[in-house]
Amino acid sequence: MTGLRRAGVIISLFATLVCSTQNERTAAPASEKRIAANEESAEHGIAGTSLPLVFNEVWGYLLKGEERELSGAEPLTDLCYFGTPIGPKGLLGAVPAPPALAGGLRSRSRVHIVITELSNSALTHFCLNPELPYRKRLLDDIVRAAAAFDGVQIDFERVLADDAKNFLAFLDELRKNLSADKTLSAALPARRKAVTDAYDYAAISKIVDRVIIMAYDQHWSTSSPGPVSSVTWLREILEFAGRNVPRHKLVAGLPLYGRAWQDKTLTRALRTHQVEDLVGSRGVSPSYSPETGCFFHYDERVRVSVFYDDINSTRKKLELCRDTGVGATAFWRIGQGSSELWSLIGAVPARPSGHSGNLPATGEVKP
């Protein structure tokens, strides 16, 4: 074989090998491609070129009246329509019709009605008591309301510790009364360790199909300033939840809002001597009228502390969820986050509406 022909053969073999390798990459299973995508995202950090983090389920809370905040392109598998309160007589308030969804959301998202009682522990106590008529009426009301939705979420945030057994029994009865094709979920407060309260993660997760851990309000409106949900705090919450909630039922709730605190509380009651001190120190001249009594104005400087998440810190939390094996995430709430949020996230195709309440385990985050 001449030198020229030998070189031609070598070049031909090299080209064949390259094409073969490219074809193998093209034909790789989708799961392997997702693994590569998430590995590349981890290597590249939070740069704008990072590939989306793919979750089994992506839940989002939509406040009634804010449907315009949805474009239809969001990678949501589950939409929580918030919220239907319990009225003073233990019956549901006005039950909304499911929202009209735009774009592909209509075909790929399940819609859950959220039943709420956020502040009235006395009302919750009476509604959970099996010896009173309110409980059965409320359960019947919820089952009727669920008819037009794919699922029901219970968000009772002021259940007394003494009502823990009644709360479990209420959830169990609701699960039994709902048709099998409805998903029952419960939104629970964030915990880093076991406490004596009504929100027993392990016991509740044996009843419901999904447990949404509301991992926000690490600092709240009346607390000292601080993060709404830091990565360090979130890690401890996910570790505790992971020990008490089956992975296929666990949904990590993340905030899309921030908070602002001022260093001086200016609204307060004043004694007469305090008013006189202000008049003297501020050099003001009080006014008087029959309609208002005595009054004066002065300017006060305050320092405002703002804590929030930008697109990069949100990605850090999503990466933590992925790295700890949490396969589902939820966002409170749609319309509050950055417009870039959805570019961070991918979701496996949702099951059609009308799925069984006993959903297949999602297990680890799908790559």
C-alpha positions as CSV (number, residue, x, y, z in Angstrom):
1,M,0.0,0.0,0.0
2,T,1.4,3.4,-1.0
3,G,1.9,6.1,1.6
4,L,-0.9,8.1,0.0
5,R,-3.4,5.3,0.0
6,R,-2.5,4.4,3.6
7,A,-3.1,8.0,4.7
8,G,-6.5,7.9,2.9
9,V,-7.5,4.8,4.8
10,I,-6.5,6.3,8.2
11,I,-8.5,9.5,7.5
12,S,-11.5,7.4,6.5
13,L,-11.4,5.3,9.6
14,F,-11.0,8.4,11.8
15,A,-14.1,10.0,10.1
16,T,-16.1,6.8,10.7
17,L,-15.2,6.7,14.4
18,V,-16.1,10.4,14.9
19,C,-19.5,9.9,13.2
20,S,-20.2,6.8,15.2
21,T,-19.4,8.6,18.4
22,Q,-21.7,11.5,17.5
23,N,-24.5,9.1,16.6
24,E,-24.2,7.3,19.9
25,R,-24.5,10.7,21.7
26,T,-27.5,11.6,19.6
27,A,-29.2,8.3,20.4
28,A,-28.5,8.4,24.1
29,P,-31.6,7.8,26.3
30,A,-33.4,10.9,27.5
31,S,-32.6,10.0,31.1
32,E,-28.9,10.1,30.3
33,K,-29.3,13.4,28.6
34,R,-31.0,14.8,31.7
35,I,-28.2,13.5,33.9
36,A,-25.7,15.2,31.7
37,A,-27.8,18.4,31.8
38,N,-27.9,18.5,35.5
39,E,-24.2,17.7,35.9
40,E,-23.4,20.5,33.5
41,S,-25.6,22.9,35.4
42,A,-23.7,22.0,38.6
43,E,-20.4,22.5,37.0
44,H,-21.3,25.9,35.5
45,G,-22.8,27.2,38.7
46,I,-25.5,29.9,38.4
47,A,-24.4,31.5,35.1
48,G,-27.0,32.4,32.6
49,T,-25.9,29.6,30.3
50,S,-26.7,26.9,32.9
51,L,-29.2,24.3,31.9
52,P,-32.5,24.0,33.7
53,L,-32.8,21.8,36.8
54,V,-35.4,19.1,36.1
55,F,-37.9,18.0,38.7
56,N,-40.6,15.4,38.8
57,E,-43.2,17.9,39.9
58,V,-43.2,21.7,39.9
59,W,-46.1,23.2,42.0
60,G,-47.1,26.8,42.0
61,Y,-49.6,28.8,44.1
62,L,-51.9,31.1,42.1
63,L,-53.9,33.7,44.0
64,K,-57.5,34.0,42.8
65,G,-57.7,37.1,40.7
66,E,-54.1,37.0,39.6
67,E,-54.6,34.7,36.6
68,R,-53.0,37.3,34.4
69,E,-49.7,36.4,36.0
70,L,-49.6,33.1,34.1
71,S,-48.3,33.1,30.5
72,G,-49.0,29.5,29.9
73,A,-45.3,28.6,29.3
74,E,-44.5,27.9,32.9
75,P,-43.2,24.3,33.6
76,L,-45.9,23.7,36.2
77,T,-47.2,20.2,36.7
78,D,-49.5,21.3,39.6
79,L,-51.3,24.6,40.2
80,C,-52.7,25.4,43.7
81,Y,-55.6,27.8,43.4
82,F,-55.5,29.9,46.5
83,G,-57.6,30.0,48.5
84,T,-61.1,29.0,49.7
85,P,-61.5,30.0,53.4
86,I,-63.7,28.4,56.1
87,G,-66.5,30.8,57.0
88,P,-67.5,31.7,60.6
89,K,-70.2,29.0,60.6
90,G,-67.7,26.2,59.6
91,L,-68.7,26.1,56.0
92,L,-66.6,27.0,53.0
93,G,-66.7,30.5,51.6
94,A,-67.4,31.1,47.9
95,V,-65.9,28.2,46.0
96,P,-64.3,29.4,42.7
97,A,-64.4,27.6,39.4
98,P,-61.0,26.3,38.2
99,P,-59.0,29.1,36.5
100,A,-58.9,29.2,32.8
101,L,-55.3,28.3,31.9
102,A,-53.4,29.6,29.0
103,G,-51.2,27.8,26.5
104,G,-49.8,24.4,27.4
105,L,-50.8,24.6,31.0
106,R,-54.3,23.4,30.1
107,S,-53.0,20.0,29.0
108,R,-50.1,19.4,31.4
109,S,-51.1,20.9,34.8
110,R,-53.4,19.5,37.5
111,V,-55.3,22.1,39.4
112,H,-55.9,21.8,43.2
113,I,-58.3,23.8,45.3
114,V,-56.7,25.1,48.5
115,I,-58.9,25.1,51.6
116,T,-57.5,27.6,54.1
117,E,-57.8,28.6,57.8
118,L,-54.7,30.7,58.5
119,S,-55.4,32.5,61.8
120,N,-58.4,31.3,63.8
121,S,-57.4,28.4,66.0
122,A,-60.8,28.5,67.8
123,L,-62.7,28.0,64.5
124,T,-60.3,25.2,63.5
125,H,-60.8,23.5,66.9
126,F,-64.6,23.4,66.4
127,C,-64.4,22.3,62.8
128,L,-62.1,19.4,63.7
129,N,-64.1,18.2,66.7
130,P,-65.9,14.9,65.7
131,E,-68.5,15.4,68.4
132,L,-69.8,18.6,66.8
133,P,-71.8,18.9,63.5
134,Y,-69.4,21.3,61.9
135,R,-66.9,18.7,61.0
136,K,-69.1,16.5,58.8
137,R,-70.7,19.5,57.1
138,L,-67.2,20.9,56.3
139,L,-66.0,17.6,55.0
140,D,-69.1,17.3,52.8
141,D,-68.5,20.8,51.6
142,I,-64.9,20.1,50.6
143,V,-65.8,16.9,48.7
144,R,-68.4,18.9,46.7
145,A,-65.9,21.6,46.0
146,A,-63.3,19.1,44.8
147,A,-65.5,17.8,42.1
148,A,-64.3,20.4,39.6
149,F,-60.6,20.0,40.5
150,D,-57.9,17.4,40.3
151,G,-57.0,17.7,43.9
152,V,-57.6,19.3,47.3
153,Q,-55.0,20.9,49.5
154,I,-55.6,21.5,53.2
155,D,-53.7,24.6,54.6
156,F,-54.7,24.9,58.3
157,E,-52.0,27.0,59.9
158,R,-53.4,27.4,63.5
159,V,-54.2,23.8,64.6
160,L,-53.8,23.5,68.4
161,A,-51.5,20.8,69.7
162,D,-54.4,19.4,71.6
163,D,-56.3,18.9,68.3
164,A,-53.5,16.8,66.7
165,K,-55.5,13.5,66.8
166,N,-58.6,15.2,65.5
167,F,-56.6,16.8,62.6
168,L,-55.3,13.4,61.6
169,A,-58.7,11.9,61.7
170,F,-60.1,14.8,59.7
171,L,-57.5,14.2,57.0
172,D,-58.1,10.5,57.0
173,E,-61.8,10.9,56.6
174,L,-61.4,13.4,53.8
175,R,-59.1,11.0,52.0
176,K,-61.6,8.2,52.3
177,N,-64.5,10.5,51.1
178,L,-62.6,11.9,48.1
179,S,-62.8,9.9,44.9
180,A,-59.6,7.9,44.2
181,D,-58.7,10.1,41.2
182,K,-58.3,13.2,43.5
183,T,-55.0,14.1,45.0
184,L,-55.0,15.1,48.7
185,S,-52.2,17.3,49.8
186,A,-51.4,19.1,53.1
187,A,-49.3,22.3,53.5
188,L,-47.3,22.1,56.7
189,P,-45.1,24.6,58.6
190,A,-41.3,24.3,58.4
191,R,-39.7,22.3,61.1
192,R,-36.0,21.4,61.8
193,K,-36.7,19.1,64.7
194,A,-39.6,17.3,66.3
195,V,-41.9,19.5,68.3
196,T,-45.1,18.9,70.2
197,D,-47.7,20.3,67.9
198,A,-50.4,19.1,65.5
199,Y,-48.1,18.8,62.5
200,D,-46.7,15.3,62.8
201,Y,-44.9,14.9,59.4
202,A,-44.7,11.1,59.6
203,A,-48.3,10.6,60.7
204,I,-49.8,13.1,58.2
205,S,-47.7,11.7,55.3
206,K,-49.3,8.2,55.9
207,I,-52.7,9.7,55.0
208,V,-52.1,12.3,52.3
209,D,-50.6,12.0,48.8
210,R,-48.3,15.0,49.0
211,V,-46.8,17.0,51.9
212,I,-45.8,20.5,51.0
213,I,-43.3,21.9,53.5
214,M,-43.7,25.7,53.6
215,A,-40.0,26.5,53.9
216,Y,-40.4,30.2,54.3
217,D,-40.9,32.9,57.0
218,Q,-37.6,32.0,58.7
219,H,-38.0,35.6,59.7
220,W,-41.4,37.2,59.6
221,S,-43.1,40.6,59.7
222,T,-42.8,41.0,63.5
223,S,-39.5,39.3,64.0
224,S,-36.0,40.8,63.8
225,P,-34.7,41.3,60.3
226,G,-33.3,38.3,58.5
227,P,-33.7,36.0,55.5
228,V,-37.1,34.7,54.6
229,S,-35.5,31.4,53.8
230,S,-31.7,30.9,53.8
231,V,-30.0,28.0,52.2
232,T,-28.6,26.8,55.5
233,W,-32.0,26.9,57.1
234,L,-33.6,25.1,54.1
235,R,-31.0,22.4,54.3
236,E,-31.9,21.6,57.9
237,I,-35.6,21.6,57.0
238,L,-35.1,19.2,54.1
239,E,-33.0,16.9,56.2
240,F,-35.7,16.7,58.9
241,A,-38.5,16.3,56.4
242,G,-36.5,13.6,54.5
243,R,-36.4,11.5,57.7
244,N,-40.1,11.7,58.2
245,V,-41.8,12.0,54.8
246,P,-41.4,9.5,52.0
247,R,-39.4,11.1,49.2
248,H,-42.2,10.5,46.6
249,K,-44.6,12.6,48.8
250,L,-42.3,15.4,49.8
251,V,-42.6,18.8,48.1
252,A,-40.3,21.6,49.1
253,G,-42.1,25.0,49.2
254,L,-39.9,27.9,48.4
255,P,-40.7,31.7,48.6
256,L,-40.6,34.2,45.8
257,Y,-41.1,37.2,48.0
258,G,-38.8,39.3,50.2
259,R,-39.4,41.3,53.4
260,A,-38.4,44.8,54.5
261,W,-38.0,45.9,58.2
262,Q,-37.4,49.4,59.5
263,D,-35.2,49.9,62.6
264,K,-37.7,52.2,64.3
265,T,-41.3,51.4,65.1
266,L,-43.0,54.8,64.7
267,T,-46.6,53.9,65.4
268,R,-47.1,53.9,69.1
269,A,-49.1,55.3,72.0
270,L,-47.5,58.3,73.8
271,R,-47.8,59.6,77.3
272,T,-48.2,63.4,77.8
273,H,-44.6,63.8,78.9
274,Q,-43.4,62.0,75.8
275,V,-45.4,64.3,73.6
276,E,-43.9,67.3,75.4
277,D,-40.4,65.9,75.0
278,L,-41.0,65.5,71.2
279,V,-42.2,69.1,70.9
280,G,-39.1,70.3,72.6
281,S,-36.6,68.1,70.9
282,R,-38.0,68.6,67.4
283,G,-38.7,72.3,67.8
284,V,-42.2,72.0,66.4
285,S,-45.3,74.1,67.0
286,P,-48.4,72.1,67.7
287,S,-51.7,73.0,66.0
288,Y,-55.3,72.5,67.1
289,S,-58.7,72.2,65.6
290,P,-62.0,71.0,66.9
291,E,-62.0,68.1,64.5
292,T,-58.5,66.7,65.2
293,G,-57.5,68.0,68.6
294,C,-53.8,68.8,69.1
295,F,-51.4,67.6,66.5
296,F,-48.0,68.3,64.9
297,H,-45.7,66.7,62.2
298,Y,-42.0,66.0,62.1
299,D,-39.7,64.1,59.9
300,E,-37.9,60.9,61.1
301,R,-35.1,59.0,59.4
302,V,-35.3,55.2,59.5
303,R,-33.0,52.5,58.3
304,V,-34.7,49.8,56.3
305,S,-33.4,46.3,56.0
306,V,-34.5,44.3,53.0
307,F,-34.0,40.5,52.6
308,Y,-35.0,38.7,49.4
309,D,-33.9,36.1,46.8
310,D,-32.7,36.9,43.4
311,I,-32.5,34.5,40.5
312,N,-29.0,33.2,41.6
313,S,-30.0,32.6,45.2
314,T,-33.2,30.8,44.1
315,R,-31.1,28.6,41.9
316,K,-28.9,27.7,44.9
317,K,-32.0,26.5,46.7
318,L,-33.2,24.5,43.7
319,E,-29.7,22.9,43.5
320,L,-30.0,22.0,47.2
321,C,-33.4,20.3,46.6
322,R,-31.8,18.3,43.7
323,D,-28.8,17.4,45.7
324,T,-30.8,16.1,48.7
325,G,-33.0,14.0,46.5
326,V,-36.2,16.1,46.8
327,G,-38.0,15.5,43.5
328,A,-40.7,18.2,43.8
329,T,-40.8,21.9,44.5
330,A,-43.5,24.4,45.0
331,F,-43.4,28.2,44.8
332,W,-45.3,30.8,46.9
333,R,-46.4,32.5,44.8
334,I,-46.8,33.0,41.1
335,G,-46.3,36.7,40.1
336,Q,-43.9,37.5,43.0
337,G,-40.7,36.1,41.5
338,S,-38.3,37.1,38.8
339,S,-39.4,36.8,35.2
340,E,-36.4,34.6,34.7
341,L,-37.5,32.1,37.3
342,W,-39.0,29.5,34.9
343,S,-35.8,29.4,32.8
344,L,-34.1,27.7,35.8
345,I,-36.6,24.8,35.9
346,G,-37.7,21.9,33.8
347,A,-40.4,19.3,34.7
348,V,-41.1,15.9,33.4
349,P,-44.4,15.7,31.6
350,A,-47.3,15.8,34.0
351,R,-49.8,12.9,34.1
352,P,-53.2,13.7,32.7
353,S,-55.9,15.1,34.9
354,G,-57.9,12.4,36.7
355,H,-54.9,10.4,37.9
356,S,-55.1,8.1,40.9
357,G,-54.7,9.6,44.3
358,N,-52.0,7.0,45.0
359,L,-49.4,8.4,42.7
360,P,-46.3,6.5,41.6
361,A,-43.3,7.3,43.6
362,T,-41.1,10.0,42.2
363,G,-38.1,9.0,44.3
364,E,-34.9,10.8,43.4
365,V,-35.0,13.9,41.2
366,K,-35.3,12.7,37.7
367,P,-32.2,13.8,35.8
